[in-house]
């Protein structure tokens, strides 16, 4: 009798709901599911916002496995380092200690081009006087020569790396040997090659970061009051439109911003029940991308660590994705959420009926017809 009363008082939609009525217990469970999933997304986003945690999307994309891995690798700027680590020869370069003597040097065109560009922006933005222009030019020359020496030091290693990388790409592309040991060897080779790129490019990026700080120390208090210029971005990591106030100065920054604030927004909307269906679909789409980067398939190399559990096809990300789809399929935000007011008080229901209602066969969106129309 109690369950029957609850079913009568808590219909899922209206009286013409064709599959019967839903109990208050089911409503409470669905709302709790929405809040639980929302908290997971929200906390994940908030954790990434904290700068102390140094979140980066690069490991998430760079360590993708499975058939869609190359799609995620292509999202990363110069993942193979061939643009940043390109070494060329330049003649008639004045020596740092004896400017009257000119020599031939090896250099990194990508890095030197961006350092010179940053120097010109710096000089014009802060209005450097002649004395500071001379000092800043000396700094630029000093760091360029550090890069020249580094290029001469690692040129042979970089050429060897390029040959190894080409052989690795050929091995993966042909797919002639799909034995498990060969796929494990290819994966280990990729990690080794990526570590070499990270080591060399990290060294050069460090030169650029230090160069920017040394230039900053040349400024007086009035010039520093104008704020710092955006950090240098190299190669295809540059973007045409930056937003320094949001910390978006490069393509990688844009990826980090999108993941961080996307998760936070999805979680917050699910927590308060605002645009719950849209937020749940966004969460499901994100989890699809996670499943594509780390598919829980038995043939994936390398396999997941046993410490995270054992799964085949269905893992915790897949389960949460299905939970998001369940939330998107039900009016969970109208049960204990702001969607109730959005739907009933702010015209959401009328807009749906006017523009989209006729395309939806979902009984949750149907309204009760008046007795005269029956």
C-alpha positions as CSV (number, residue, x, y, z in Angstrom):
1,X,0.0,0.0,0.0
2,X,2.9,2.4,0.8
3,X,4.7,1.7,-2.4
4,X,1.4,2.1,-4.3
5,X,0.9,5.5,-2.7
6,X,4.4,6.6,-3.6
7,X,3.9,5.5,-7.2
8,X,0.8,7.6,-7.5
9,X,2.4,10.7,-6.0
10,X,5.7,10.5,-7.9
11,X,4.9,9.9,-11.6
12,X,7.9,10.1,-13.9
13,X,6.1,12.4,-16.3
14,X,2.3,12.8,-16.5
15,X,-0.6,10.4,-16.5
16,X,0.0,9.4,-20.1
17,X,3.4,7.9,-19.2
18,X,3.1,4.6,-21.0
19,X,5.4,2.6,-18.9
20,X,3.7,3.2,-15.6
21,X,4.8,5.2,-12.6
22,X,8.1,5.5,-10.8
23,X,8.5,5.4,-7.1
24,X,10.0,8.1,-4.9
25,X,12.8,5.6,-4.1
26,X,13.8,5.5,-7.8
27,X,13.7,9.3,-8.0
28,X,15.9,9.6,-5.0
29,X,18.4,7.1,-6.4
30,X,18.6,8.8,-9.8
31,X,19.2,12.2,-8.1
32,X,21.9,10.7,-5.9
33,X,23.5,9.2,-9.1
34,X,23.5,12.7,-10.7
35,X,25.1,14.3,-7.6
36,X,27.6,11.5,-7.2
37,X,28.8,11.6,-10.8
38,X,28.7,15.4,-10.7
39,X,31.0,15.5,-7.6
40,X,33.5,13.2,-9.3
41,X,33.7,15.5,-12.4
42,X,33.7,18.6,-10.2
43,X,36.5,17.5,-7.9
44,X,38.6,16.3,-10.8
45,X,38.3,19.7,-12.4
46,X,39.0,21.6,-9.2
47,X,42.1,19.4,-8.6
48,X,43.4,20.4,-12.0
49,X,42.8,24.1,-11.4
50,X,45.3,24.1,-8.5
51,X,48.6,25.2,-9.9
52,X,50.5,23.1,-7.3
53,X,49.3,19.9,-9.0
54,X,50.9,21.0,-12.3
55,X,48.2,19.3,-14.5
56,X,49.0,18.8,-18.1
57,X,47.0,17.0,-20.8
58,X,50.3,15.9,-22.6
59,X,50.6,12.5,-20.7
60,X,46.9,11.8,-21.2
61,X,47.2,12.3,-25.0
62,X,50.8,11.2,-25.5
63,X,50.3,7.8,-23.8
64,X,47.2,6.9,-25.7
65,X,46.8,3.2,-26.7
66,X,44.7,1.4,-29.1
67,X,43.5,2.0,-32.7
68,X,42.7,5.7,-32.1
69,X,46.1,6.5,-30.5
70,X,47.4,8.4,-33.6
71,X,44.4,10.7,-33.5
72,X,45.4,11.9,-30.0
73,X,49.1,12.1,-30.8
74,X,48.2,14.5,-33.6
75,X,46.6,16.8,-31.0
76,X,50.0,17.4,-29.5
77,X,52.4,20.0,-31.0
78,X,55.5,18.4,-32.6
79,X,55.2,15.2,-30.7
80,X,58.2,13.7,-32.5
81,X,60.3,16.8,-32.0
82,X,61.4,17.0,-35.7
83,X,60.4,20.7,-35.9
84,X,61.9,21.8,-32.6
85,X,65.1,19.8,-33.0
86,X,65.8,20.6,-36.6
87,X,69.5,21.7,-36.8
88,X,70.8,23.9,-39.6
89,X,74.1,25.6,-40.3
90,X,74.6,29.3,-40.2
91,X,77.7,31.2,-41.4
92,X,79.3,34.5,-40.5
93,X,78.1,34.6,-36.9
94,X,80.2,36.9,-34.7
95,X,81.9,35.1,-31.9
96,X,80.7,36.0,-28.4
97,X,84.2,36.8,-27.0
98,X,85.7,38.3,-30.2
99,X,82.8,39.9,-32.2
100,X,85.2,40.9,-35.1
101,X,85.7,37.2,-35.8
102,X,82.9,35.4,-37.6
103,X,82.4,31.6,-37.7
104,X,80.0,28.9,-38.9
105,X,77.6,27.4,-36.2
106,X,74.9,24.8,-35.9
107,X,71.6,26.2,-34.6
108,X,68.0,25.4,-33.9
109,X,66.0,27.7,-36.2
110,X,62.7,27.1,-34.4
111,X,64.0,28.2,-31.0
112,X,66.2,31.1,-32.3
113,X,63.4,32.5,-34.3
114,X,61.1,32.7,-31.3
115,X,63.8,34.1,-29.0
116,X,64.5,36.9,-31.5
117,X,60.7,37.6,-31.9
118,X,60.3,37.7,-28.2
119,X,63.2,40.1,-27.8
120,X,61.7,42.5,-30.4
121,X,58.3,42.4,-28.7
122,X,60.0,43.0,-25.3
123,X,62.0,45.9,-26.5
124,X,59.0,47.7,-28.1
125,X,56.5,46.9,-25.4
126,X,58.6,48.2,-22.5
127,X,60.2,51.1,-24.5
128,X,63.8,50.2,-23.6
129,X,66.3,53.0,-23.7
130,X,69.6,52.6,-25.6
131,X,71.5,51.2,-22.6
132,X,69.0,48.5,-21.9
133,X,68.7,47.6,-25.5
134,X,72.4,46.9,-25.6
135,X,72.2,44.8,-22.4
136,X,69.2,42.9,-23.7
137,X,70.9,42.3,-27.0
138,X,73.9,40.8,-25.2
139,X,71.6,38.5,-23.3
140,X,70.1,37.3,-26.6
141,X,73.5,36.7,-28.0
142,X,74.6,34.8,-24.9
143,X,71.6,32.4,-25.0
144,X,71.9,31.9,-28.7
145,X,75.5,30.9,-28.3
146,X,74.4,28.5,-25.6
147,X,72.1,26.9,-28.1
148,X,74.8,26.9,-30.8
149,X,77.1,24.9,-28.4
150,X,74.2,22.6,-27.5
151,X,73.4,22.0,-31.2
152,X,77.0,21.0,-32.0
153,X,77.1,18.7,-28.9
154,X,73.9,16.7,-29.7
155,X,73.8,16.9,-33.6
156,X,75.0,13.3,-34.0
157,X,72.6,12.1,-31.4
158,X,69.7,13.9,-33.0
159,X,70.5,12.4,-36.4
160,X,70.6,9.0,-34.8
161,X,67.2,9.7,-33.1
162,X,65.6,10.7,-36.4
163,X,66.8,7.4,-38.0
164,X,65.4,5.4,-35.1
165,X,62.1,7.3,-35.2
166,X,61.7,6.7,-38.9
167,X,62.3,2.9,-38.4
168,X,59.8,2.9,-35.5
169,X,57.1,4.6,-37.7
170,X,57.8,2.1,-40.5
171,X,57.5,-0.8,-38.1
172,X,54.2,0.4,-36.7
173,X,52.8,1.4,-40.1
174,X,53.5,-1.9,-41.9
175,X,52.1,-4.0,-39.0
176,X,53.8,-7.0,-40.5
177,X,54.5,-8.5,-37.1
178,X,51.6,-8.3,-34.7
179,X,53.1,-10.6,-32.1
180,X,52.7,-9.5,-28.6
181,X,56.5,-9.2,-28.0
182,X,56.9,-7.0,-31.1
183,X,54.1,-4.7,-30.0
184,X,55.6,-4.4,-26.6
185,X,59.0,-3.7,-28.2
186,X,57.4,-0.9,-30.3
187,X,55.7,0.6,-27.3
188,X,59.0,0.6,-25.3
189,X,60.8,2.1,-28.3
190,X,58.2,4.9,-28.5
191,X,58.7,5.8,-24.8
192,X,62.5,5.8,-25.3
193,X,62.3,8.1,-28.3
194,X,59.8,10.4,-26.6
195,X,62.1,10.7,-23.5
196,X,65.0,11.8,-25.7
197,X,62.9,14.5,-27.3
198,X,61.7,15.6,-23.9
199,X,65.3,15.8,-22.6
200,X,66.7,17.9,-25.5
201,X,63.7,20.1,-26.1
202,X,63.4,20.6,-22.3
203,X,67.0,21.9,-22.2
204,X,66.3,24.4,-25.0
205,X,63.0,25.5,-23.5
206,X,64.8,26.1,-20.2
207,X,67.2,28.4,-22.0
208,X,64.2,30.3,-23.3
209,X,62.5,30.5,-19.9
210,X,65.8,31.7,-18.3
211,X,66.2,34.3,-21.1
212,X,62.8,35.7,-20.4
213,X,63.5,36.1,-16.7
214,X,66.9,37.7,-17.3
215,X,65.2,40.3,-19.5
216,X,62.6,40.8,-16.9
217,X,65.3,41.7,-14.3
218,X,66.5,44.5,-16.6
219,X,63.3,46.4,-16.1
220,X,62.6,49.2,-13.6
221,X,59.6,49.2,-11.3
222,X,57.5,51.4,-13.7
223,X,58.2,49.0,-16.6
224,X,57.4,46.0,-14.5
225,X,54.1,47.5,-13.6
226,X,53.0,46.8,-17.2
227,X,53.1,43.1,-16.4
228,X,54.9,40.3,-18.1
229,X,54.6,39.3,-21.7
230,X,53.2,35.9,-22.4
231,X,55.8,33.1,-22.3
232,X,57.4,31.9,-25.5
233,X,55.6,29.2,-27.5
234,X,57.5,27.2,-30.1
235,X,56.6,25.8,-33.5
236,X,53.0,24.6,-33.9
237,X,52.4,25.1,-30.2
238,X,51.7,28.7,-31.0
239,X,48.1,29.9,-31.4
240,X,46.9,33.0,-33.1
241,X,44.7,34.3,-30.3
242,X,46.0,34.2,-26.7
243,X,44.2,34.9,-23.5
244,X,46.9,35.5,-20.9
245,X,44.4,36.4,-18.2
246,X,43.1,32.8,-18.5
247,X,46.6,31.4,-18.8
248,X,46.1,30.4,-22.4
249,X,49.2,31.3,-24.4
250,X,49.8,28.2,-26.4
251,X,48.0,25.2,-27.9
252,X,48.9,23.0,-24.9
253,X,47.6,25.7,-22.6
254,X,44.3,25.7,-24.5
255,X,44.0,21.9,-24.2
256,X,44.7,22.1,-20.4
257,X,42.2,24.9,-20.0
258,X,39.5,23.0,-22.0
259,X,39.9,19.8,-20.0
260,X,40.1,21.5,-16.6
261,X,37.2,23.9,-16.9
262,X,35.2,21.5,-19.0
263,X,35.3,18.9,-16.2
264,X,34.6,21.6,-13.6
265,X,31.6,23.0,-15.5
266,X,30.1,19.5,-16.1
267,X,30.5,18.6,-12.5
268,X,29.0,21.8,-11.2
269,X,26.0,21.6,-13.5
270,X,25.3,18.1,-12.4
271,X,25.6,18.9,-8.7
272,X,23.1,21.7,-8.8
273,X,20.9,20.1,-11.5
274,X,21.3,22.9,-14.1
275,X,21.1,21.8,-17.8
276,X,21.7,18.3,-16.4
277,X,21.0,16.5,-19.7
278,X,23.5,18.6,-21.6
279,X,26.1,18.3,-18.8
280,X,25.6,14.5,-18.7
281,X,26.1,14.2,-22.4
282,X,29.3,16.3,-22.1
283,X,30.5,14.0,-19.4
284,X,29.7,10.9,-21.5
285,X,31.6,12.4,-24.5
286,X,34.6,13.1,-22.3
287,X,34.6,9.5,-21.0
288,X,34.4,8.2,-24.6
289,X,37.6,10.1,-25.2
290,X,39.1,8.5,-22.1
291,X,38.0,5.0,-23.3
292,X,39.5,5.7,-26.7
293,X,42.9,6.6,-25.2
294,X,42.9,3.7,-22.7
295,X,40.6,1.0,-24.0
296,X,40.1,-1.9,-21.6
297,X,40.7,-4.5,-24.3
298,X,42.6,-7.7,-23.6
299,X,44.9,-7.1,-26.7
300,X,46.1,-3.7,-25.7
301,X,49.8,-3.2,-25.1
302,X,50.9,-2.4,-22.5
303,X,48.2,-3.9,-20.3
304,X,46.8,-2.1,-17.2
305,X,48.6,-2.6,-13.9
306,X,46.8,-5.1,-11.7
307,X,46.8,-2.6,-8.9
308,X,44.0,-0.6,-10.7
309,X,41.8,-3.7,-11.0
310,X,41.0,-6.1,-13.8
311,X,38.6,-5.4,-16.6
312,X,37.7,-6.5,-20.1
313,X,35.7,-4.2,-22.4
314,X,33.9,-2.8,-19.3
315,X,35.9,-0.7,-16.8
316,X,35.0,2.0,-14.3
317,X,35.1,4.7,-17.1
318,X,32.7,2.7,-19.2
319,X,30.4,2.3,-16.2
320,X,30.4,6.0,-15.4
321,X,29.8,6.7,-19.1
322,X,26.6,4.6,-19.0
323,X,25.6,6.4,-15.8
324,X,25.9,9.7,-17.6
325,X,23.7,8.4,-20.4
326,X,21.1,7.3,-17.9
327,X,21.2,10.8,-16.3
328,X,20.8,12.3,-19.8
329,X,17.8,10.1,-20.6
330,X,15.9,11.1,-17.5
331,X,14.8,14.5,-16.2
332,X,17.1,14.1,-13.2
333,X,17.7,17.9,-13.0
334,X,14.0,18.5,-12.5
335,X,14.0,16.2,-9.5
336,X,15.8,18.2,-6.9
337,X,17.7,20.6,-9.2
338,X,17.5,24.0,-10.8
339,X,16.2,22.4,-14.0
340,X,12.8,22.3,-12.3
341,X,12.6,26.1,-12.4
342,X,14.2,26.2,-15.9
343,X,11.6,23.8,-17.2
344,X,8.5,25.0,-15.3
345,X,9.1,28.6,-14.4
346,X,11.4,30.1,-17.0
347,X,9.7,28.8,-20.2
348,X,11.8,25.8,-20.9
349,X,8.8,23.6,-21.3
350,X,7.1,25.9,-23.7
351,X,10.2,26.3,-25.8
352,X,10.6,22.5,-26.0
353,X,7.0,22.0,-27.1
354,X,7.3,24.7,-29.7
355,X,10.6,23.8,-31.4
356,X,11.7,20.3,-30.4
357,X,8.8,18.5,-28.8
358,X,7.4,17.0,-32.0
359,X,10.8,15.3,-32.7
360,X,10.9,13.6,-29.3
361,X,9.1,10.4,-28.6
362,X,10.3,10.3,-25.0
363,X,7.4,10.0,-22.6
364,X,9.3,12.2,-20.1
365,X,8.7,15.2,-22.4
366,X,5.1,14.7,-23.1
367,X,2.4,16.8,-21.5
368,X,-1.0,15.7,-20.4
369,X,-3.8,16.6,-22.8
370,X,-6.9,18.3,-21.5
371,X,-10.0,16.2,-21.1
372,X,-11.7,18.1,-23.9
373,X,-9.1,17.0,-26.4
374,X,-9.4,13.3,-25.5
